[in-house]
Amino acid sequence: MSKKLMNALEDCSNEILSSVNGGKVPSGSKEDIIKRMVDVRLNKFINFNTTELDKSFISIGRDVNSLKEKQLIAKQQGSNLEEDELYELEFMDLKMNILEAAIVTRKEVRSKKGDHPVLQKHIDYPIFSVDRPGNVTLAKLQQGNNGLLVEKRGGGYRTLLFQNERGTLLTDYDHRVFAAVCKICLDKGMPKELRVEIGDIVSELKIPNPGGGDYQNIRNSLMDIYSTSIIFQESNGQDSEEDIEYEYHRIFQKFAARGNKFASFTVLFQDYIYEALQRGEFVNINIYLMNDLTLNIAKSLYKFILTEYSKEEKDLYEFDFTTLRNHIDIDRNNTNRARQTIKKGFQELLEIGIIDSVEDVKVGVGNWVYYVQANAVQLRYAAKSERENQLQTII
């Protein structure tokens, strides 16, 4: 059990028991009063991921069972537990009630429609990497570029030139921060220039019991995004350079904040981002479901499959390994490791219910095809296609 969850359980249980045993609550059965008080405090716990809640429930349950077995033996001998043990049993029972209610609520919100937008263009082009490479790899990418990290990534007829002034790559965490800013923009009515509180991003990311480190991680992520320039390049597959289209820009046109520990900032999106949000060219991820995924590769695959589903609903999807690897920018120098990583990612999506089945078939040398059956119930809530958006506009 994490220290954050342990402290939250201790504080909440102490508060409830002190109120109930001290007669500071309205009349009624003790069980009903505790249930009402637990329900009011659930928001403190539903941001913890499901795995952590489940493991804590099982761990505390073992301790409760041990004490109850001891109590049963004591009663058979005409006695009972010591007073401090009786209090501890009541205390742990209350923790179990809190965790059980949190697990049920967490699973409910995880199954609802997502509302954090992920731009389809940011899936089509590998802007966000699965993981940040080690310092040696990052240093190589900066050689001869005056300290700038420069990298060319490609797949099919799409190519991305990535440049970062802070010598780093953007990862899935940065993608979630960016999605949170986009959601805030939509919620505020799409202002061209957007003012955002860091606390609002913390709230949108559903971080449990956030501390100073969480706020600083978000600040660093925002600066990494702002320091990134990208060039989109797309061709029709012909040899002529006249058929190549370029788009040059930073992700943020403008980013303004005061001090290293800024509490708020002002941001101006690039036109293509603003227009994509207006036109509905995005899919909605469920942030609770995203946070329950433990592997970064699973999070990237979730967004990729969701985008493909939004374009066309099919019973079975075929994903080429090489293309998929380029799209999510993973283990570019080790094919076998990349394949194993992708396999683990699909396995987690299978376990959590985002997909119903997956099979990989070798085709040629060093390449495979993944046949994936998506869970339509899970994805339909999140997918927002251009066609649906156009229909809504007409109506």
C-alpha positions as a printed Julia matrix, in Angstrom:
395×3 Matrix{Float64}:
   0.0     0.0     0.0
   1.36    3.41   -0.94
   2.05    5.94    1.78
  -0.48    8.31    0.2
  -3.29    5.76    0.37
  -2.3     4.57    3.85
  -2.34    8.13    5.22
  -5.67    8.9     3.53
  -7.25    5.77    5.04
  -5.86    6.53    8.49
  -7.09   10.13    8.46
 -10.54    9.29    7.1
 -11.1     6.35    9.47
  -9.97    8.35   12.5
 -12.28   11.22   11.53
 -15.32    8.97   11.1
 -14.79    6.89   14.25
 -14.09    9.98   16.37
 -17.36   11.52   15.19
 -19.43    8.35   15.59
 -18.04    7.25   18.94
 -18.04   10.81   20.25
 -21.73   11.31   19.48
 -21.06   14.16   17.04
 -23.37   12.85   14.31
 -27.18   12.72   13.89
 -29.11    9.81   15.38
 -29.47    6.55   13.49
 -27.89    3.12   13.37
 -24.12    3.19   13.59
 -23.8     1.26   10.31
 -26.01    3.73    8.41
 -24.15    6.72    9.81
 -20.76    5.24    8.86
 -22.03    4.43    5.34
 -23.23    8.02    4.82
 -19.95    9.43    6.1
 -17.93    7.09    3.87
 -19.98    8.09    0.79
 -19.31   11.79    1.43
 -15.55   11.18    1.56
 -15.21    8.88   -1.47
 -13.7    11.59   -3.69
 -10.51   11.3    -1.65
 -10.06    7.7    -2.8
 -11.42    7.2    -6.33
  -8.3     8.79   -7.87
  -6.15    5.92   -6.57
  -5.8     3.3    -9.3
  -7.88    0.13   -9.13
  -4.92   -2.21   -8.65
  -3.72   -0.3    -5.59
  -7.21   -0.23   -4.09
  -7.67   -3.97   -4.72
  -4.3    -4.91   -3.2
  -4.93   -2.76   -0.13
  -8.38   -4.31    0.33
  -6.89   -7.81    0.22
  -4.01   -6.92    2.57
  -6.23   -5.31    5.22
  -8.74   -8.15    4.78
  -6.08  -10.67    5.83
  -5.41   -8.69    9.01
  -9.14   -8.47    9.76
  -9.58  -12.22    9.29
  -6.67  -12.93   11.64
  -8.2   -10.77   14.37
 -11.65  -12.29   13.87
 -10.21  -15.81   14.16
  -8.52  -14.74   17.38
 -11.81  -13.27   18.6
 -13.68  -16.48   17.79
 -11.22  -18.57   19.79
 -11.44  -16.1    22.69
 -15.26  -16.24   22.72
 -15.2   -20.04   22.71
 -13.15  -19.74   25.9
 -15.63  -17.31   27.46
 -13.65  -14.1    26.88
 -13.02  -11.57   24.09
 -10.28   -9.53   22.49
  -8.47   -6.88   24.46
  -9.98   -3.38   24.29
  -7.26   -2.07   21.99
  -7.72   -5.09   19.71
 -11.48   -4.5    19.53
 -10.82   -0.9    18.49
  -8.27   -2.04   15.92
 -10.8    -4.51   14.48
 -13.41   -1.77   14.18
 -10.79    0.54   12.67
  -9.75   -2.0    10.03
 -13.37   -2.92    9.26
 -13.99    0.73    8.51
 -10.97    0.84    6.19
 -12.4    -2.17    4.37
 -15.74   -0.38    3.95
 -14.0     2.7     2.55
 -11.9     0.66    0.12
 -14.85   -1.46   -1.03
 -16.94    1.64   -1.77
 -13.98    3.27   -3.56
 -13.37    0.18   -5.74
 -17.03    0.04   -6.81
 -17.12    3.79   -7.58
 -13.77    3.69   -9.4
 -15.0     0.92  -11.68
 -18.18    2.89  -12.37
 -16.34    6.07  -13.45
 -13.85    3.99  -15.44
 -16.68    2.61  -17.58
 -18.18    6.01  -18.39
 -17.58    8.12  -21.48
 -14.16    9.76  -21.53
 -13.82   13.52  -21.86
 -10.1    14.18  -22.3
  -9.39   14.95  -25.98
  -6.48   13.37  -27.85
  -5.91   14.89  -31.29
  -5.97   12.36  -34.12
  -3.01   14.1   -35.76
  -0.92   13.51  -32.64
  -1.59    9.8   -33.05
  -0.96    9.75  -36.81
   2.44   11.37  -36.21
   4.66   10.0   -33.39
   5.05   13.21  -31.35
   4.83   11.45  -27.99
   7.15    8.51  -27.26
   6.36    5.52  -25.07
   9.41    6.11  -22.88
  12.17    8.67  -22.53
  15.53    7.17  -23.67
  18.61    7.16  -21.47
  21.07   10.03  -21.28
  23.47    8.43  -23.77
  20.8     8.23  -26.48
  19.6    11.75  -25.75
  23.17   13.04  -25.96
  23.62   11.44  -29.4
  20.49   13.17  -30.64
  21.98   16.51  -29.61
  25.36   16.07  -31.3
  26.08   18.77  -33.84
  22.83   20.61  -33.11
  24.09   23.25  -30.62
  22.45   21.49  -27.7
  19.1    21.02  -29.46
  17.65   17.52  -29.53
  16.75   16.77  -33.14
  15.26   13.53  -34.45
  13.51   12.39  -37.61
  10.77    9.8   -37.21
   8.9     8.19  -40.06
   6.33    5.59  -40.98
   4.84    5.05  -44.43
   4.33    8.4   -46.17
   4.32   10.39  -42.94
   7.45   11.82  -41.39
   7.97   13.96  -38.32
  11.01   16.11  -37.56
  11.14   16.59  -33.79
  13.21   19.31  -32.1
  13.41   20.13  -28.4
  15.38   22.96  -26.82
  15.58   21.27  -23.4
  17.26   18.11  -24.74
  14.36   15.73  -24.03
  11.57   13.8   -25.73
   7.86   14.04  -25.0
   6.29   10.97  -23.37
   2.82    9.68  -22.52
   2.82   11.78  -19.34
   3.3    14.92  -21.43
   0.48   13.74  -23.68
  -1.89   13.48  -20.7
  -0.89   16.96  -19.51
  -1.54   18.29  -23.0
  -4.92   16.5   -23.12
  -5.84   18.1   -19.77
  -5.06   21.58  -21.17
  -7.18   20.8   -24.26
 -10.09   19.69  -22.08
  -9.88   22.89  -20.02
  -9.94   24.85  -23.29
 -13.12   23.04  -24.42
 -14.75   23.48  -21.0
 -14.06   27.24  -21.09
 -15.7    27.69  -24.49
 -12.6    27.56  -26.72
 -10.93   30.92  -26.0
  -8.12   31.65  -28.45
  -5.75   32.56  -25.61
  -6.24   30.35  -22.58
  -5.4    31.04  -18.93
  -4.94   27.88  -16.85
  -4.3    27.19  -13.17
  -1.84   24.38  -12.41
  -4.36   23.13   -9.85
  -6.89   22.67  -12.66
  -4.5    20.35  -14.49
  -3.88   18.39  -11.27
  -7.64   17.98  -10.94
  -8.05   16.89  -14.57
  -5.26   14.29  -14.28
  -7.03   12.74  -11.26
  -3.86   12.66   -9.16
  -4.53   11.17   -5.69
  -3.56   13.42   -2.77
  -1.31   15.64   -4.93
   1.84   17.13   -3.44
   4.49   19.64   -4.45
   6.26   17.08   -6.64
   3.12   16.53   -8.72
   2.77   20.27   -9.35
   6.43   20.55  -10.37
   6.14   17.56  -12.73
   3.32   19.36  -14.52
   5.34   22.59  -14.75
   8.29   20.68  -16.22
   6.01   18.93  -18.69
   4.49   22.21  -19.86
   7.96   23.66  -20.42
   9.03   20.54  -22.33
   5.96   20.85  -24.57
   6.57   24.54  -25.16
  10.23   23.87  -25.99
   9.26   21.41  -28.71
   9.07   22.31  -32.4
   7.83   19.86  -34.98
   7.63   19.57  -38.76
   4.87   17.44  -40.24
   5.77   15.99  -43.63
   3.41   13.99  -45.81
   3.83   12.74  -49.37
   1.69   10.82  -51.83
   4.34    8.14  -52.24
   5.83    9.54  -55.45
   9.47   10.49  -55.92
   8.81   14.12  -56.81
   9.58   16.58  -54.01
   6.74   18.77  -55.3
   4.29   16.28  -53.8
   5.66   16.74  -50.26
   3.74   18.98  -47.86
   5.34   20.61  -44.83
   3.97   22.25  -41.7
   6.44   23.98  -39.39
   5.55   25.08  -35.89
   5.87   24.86  -32.14
   3.11   22.97  -30.33
   2.33   26.12  -28.32
   2.54   29.41  -30.21
   2.81   31.26  -26.9
   3.4    30.25  -23.31
   3.62   32.85  -20.55
   4.2    32.28  -16.83
   6.0    34.04  -13.98
   8.69   32.33  -11.86
   9.93   28.74  -11.68
   7.02   27.65   -9.46
   4.24   29.37  -11.38
   0.69   28.65  -10.2
  -0.93   29.66  -13.49
   0.02   30.34  -17.1
  -1.36   31.66  -20.37
  -1.14   29.57  -23.51
  -1.95   30.09  -27.18
  -2.41   26.94  -29.26
  -1.14   26.55  -32.78
  -3.92   27.09  -35.31
  -4.08   23.43  -36.33
  -4.69   22.4   -32.71
  -7.37   25.02  -32.15
  -9.08   24.11  -35.42
  -8.9    20.37  -34.67
 -10.64   20.95  -31.33
 -13.29   23.05  -33.05
 -13.91   20.43  -35.76
 -13.93   17.51  -33.36
 -10.87   15.85  -34.87
 -10.02   14.03  -31.66
 -10.97   11.03  -29.57
 -11.9    11.17  -25.91
  -9.9     9.04  -23.49
 -11.22    8.03  -20.09
  -8.53    9.36  -17.73
  -9.49    6.89  -14.96
  -9.07    4.0   -17.38
  -5.83    5.49  -18.68
  -4.44    5.84  -15.15
  -5.34    2.22  -14.36
  -3.02    1.04  -17.13
   0.36    0.32  -15.57
   2.45    0.13  -18.78
   3.2     3.18  -20.91
   3.04    0.96  -23.99
  -0.52   -0.06  -23.04
  -1.5     3.62  -22.72
  -0.08    4.39  -26.16
  -1.8     1.36  -27.71
  -5.09    2.39  -26.08
  -4.92    5.8   -27.77
  -3.86    4.27  -31.09
  -6.66    1.66  -31.15
  -9.18    4.27  -30.05
  -8.19    6.52  -32.95
  -8.47    3.67  -35.45
 -11.87    2.73  -34.02
 -13.07    6.33  -34.39
 -12.2     6.23  -38.1
 -13.97    2.94  -38.79
 -15.76    0.42  -36.58
 -14.67   -3.09  -37.51
 -14.93   -6.55  -35.98
 -11.21   -7.15  -36.45
  -8.3    -4.75  -36.89
  -4.99   -5.55  -38.55
  -1.96   -3.65  -37.28
   1.4    -4.03  -38.99
   4.24   -4.28  -36.46
   6.59   -1.9   -38.28
   3.91    0.74  -38.77
   2.68    0.38  -35.19
   6.22    0.62  -33.85
   6.78    3.88  -35.73
   3.45    5.33  -34.65
   4.17    4.91  -30.94
   7.96    5.4   -31.2
   9.22    2.47  -29.17
  12.58    0.64  -28.95
  13.7     1.89  -32.33
  17.05    0.03  -32.14
  15.89   -3.38  -30.9
  13.21   -5.2   -32.9
  12.85   -8.17  -30.55
  12.5    -5.95  -27.48
   9.99   -3.75  -29.3
   7.9    -6.78  -30.2
   7.95   -8.1   -26.62
   7.02   -4.67  -25.27
   4.08   -4.38  -27.67
   2.99   -7.89  -26.72
   2.92   -6.94  -23.03
   0.95   -3.81  -23.86
  -1.71   -5.76  -25.74
  -1.88   -8.26  -22.88
  -2.69   -5.5   -20.39
  -5.38   -4.1   -22.71
  -6.83   -7.62  -22.87
  -6.81   -7.99  -19.09
  -8.48   -4.62  -18.49
 -11.11   -5.22  -21.17
 -10.23   -2.63  -23.83
  -9.73   -5.43  -26.36
 -11.33   -8.88  -26.48
  -8.56  -10.77  -28.28
  -5.18  -10.36  -29.97
  -3.12  -12.63  -32.2
   0.23  -11.94  -33.85
   1.24  -13.63  -37.1
   4.73  -13.47  -38.61
   4.83  -12.06  -42.15
   8.21  -11.94  -43.87
  11.51  -11.17  -42.18
  11.34   -9.08  -39.0
   7.69   -8.18  -39.31
   4.39   -9.33  -37.83
   0.71   -8.5   -38.13
  -1.46   -8.12  -35.03
  -5.1    -9.14  -35.39
  -7.0    -7.28  -32.68
 -10.65   -7.57  -31.73
 -11.64   -4.39  -29.93
 -14.2    -4.16  -27.13
 -16.87   -2.05  -28.82
 -18.62   -1.2   -25.53
 -15.43    0.25  -24.02
 -14.36    2.16  -27.13
 -17.72    3.42  -28.38
 -18.04    5.7   -25.36
 -14.71    7.35  -26.12
 -14.5     7.4   -29.9
 -15.62   10.61  -31.58
 -15.46   10.4   -35.33
 -15.46   13.28  -37.8
 -18.65   11.88  -39.33
 -20.5    12.02  -36.0
 -19.24   15.51  -35.38
 -20.4    16.69  -38.81
 -23.85   15.23  -38.18
 -24.03   17.04  -34.84
 -23.06   20.31  -36.58
 -25.79   19.87  -39.21
 -28.39   19.11  -36.56
